Amino acid sequence: MGEQPSASPVEGRPRMPRLLRFLALHMAIGLAAGVIVASLMILINLAGLKDLLIEEREPYIAIFLLYAFNALTFGSVAMGIAIMTLPYDDICDMRDPNDHKDGGPLR
């Protein structure tokens, strides 16, 4: 009789694997950093950016693009750094011990 993998607090839904949680955390940190940088760019009027946005009739598209692309860039960089700094000496530190479907590392 095989053991069943642990379930999340919501019964019936399996937990997200550890590696995906790790990447989601780093993506969220990167997104937050991108939003903060974009806000600081507007607040300190970097290269006259705030003046350009104020003079525009419809600045919403420009503001959306500034925030979206900063968040995308910083989120991607944070995920990339997280992946590149994963330790690789052990077999696989991020493997979920409750995941019985995986046959093991390829060696």
ABEGO torsion letter per residue (X at the ends): XBBBBBBBABBGBBBBBAAAAAAAAAAAAAAAAAAAAAAAAAAAGBGGAAAAAAABABAAAAAAAAAAAAAAAAAAAAAAAAAAABBAABABAABBAABAABAEBBX
